[in-house]
């Protein structure tokens, strides 16, 4: 036997042996690029709702809570470690009744308004306060300051339901015109913001099929054209985002694009992104913390619907936008549990994220990476004290949730080239009421940056580890480092009094050659950073 043949046979035998022992396989094709993973895929969302802004972000300059110009210092510090690419504001449905002029000028003179969410039965019962009667202490310049402190790009959602187009382009003027050129820019400068904000991302409405005006898709298409027919650029290339579908509403996408381009496909040049909102909801009794193993599987299965939403809407957009000029912007996503775990009664939609939510974050971010050619931005809903949040805060108490850890781990993918990877493992049956799903036992994404391969993988099994063979096609590993987020209790979560229950474990692993095996713990989120030879 020639040496080459012997080596090939030996490698084959070794592969066969590892393959037999393994219950799952990951195959990474390093030479099959998908697209660059934009950092914007890891964006955030903040709305004037419940405890997000007051007291999640804004505590006030005179507060005893450590703050930077009124902004919660602990949040700024935690976000800095995360390097948030982009933050959307001021809503959500709140944006659809928000007049940006209320939030400028001397804070003491700003008007108080009823918050959009005041009629929610939960809010009716909540104590009075800034969550119910918006004091406008946190307006455009405070938000931009928050973005600057954290390094994020601001993404502003314009009110298309209650304000005319003039207010939209004047908001752009207020934000982006250099001081001395327009009266609005001078107003901004007089408030202490001489430098323009340079806001690039603008949402042209929000949920225009619902709270944002209850439009039909063809009506909204006409509105989008009207609101964007002229906008002042002031040297900033505006990236306009259309209010896209609610989950699987393909009709909204199809009819919008047909009407939008009825006068010609040049209209497509006006739109940067098409927003998609998808909340996977909750499962069982709907509790954030108190759930069964069946609820675990059904909610994870519902979260993975993101994949088909992306491909279905992308295909519908492509019927008109054949060159795919417009990308998807998933600017609201996450789990939406019932109330009961909020840290204060006025914190509408406040919930306590557990390991289950962490897996939803990981499965969803991995989905965006696998579709890096289609999705330009995503914004988890919401940043703090709300649905699917990364942080919880109440007065001087502050804690990071399991979702935060996932975002931190997954930052390794940013700016890297997503490459094709196959994940194969026994699936888990999942069901809720009459609906049945099959949840992948293992899912993830892979990306390449220079000689470093980032591989993230989620073992969805609530109780069993997964012995996995990892095969690198077209590359060979020299060494590897592993980060794991796991906990023996799938309900585990971090609280103010016990902030480190869920945390990331890091270690060096044996990762050499073009195939190696690894055991993923049950209910875990994993990141392997593999140095290639
Ligand atoms: O994130 C909460 C709400 O969910 C947002 O305000 C709205 O856009 C969506 O329906």
Boltz pocket constraint, residues with backbone or C-beta under 6 A from the ligand:
constraints:
  - pocket:
      binder: B
      contacts: [[A, 47], [A, 91], [A, 92], [A, 93], [A, 94], [A, 206], [A, 207], [A, 332], [A, 381], [A, 382], [A, 387]]
      max_distance: 6.0
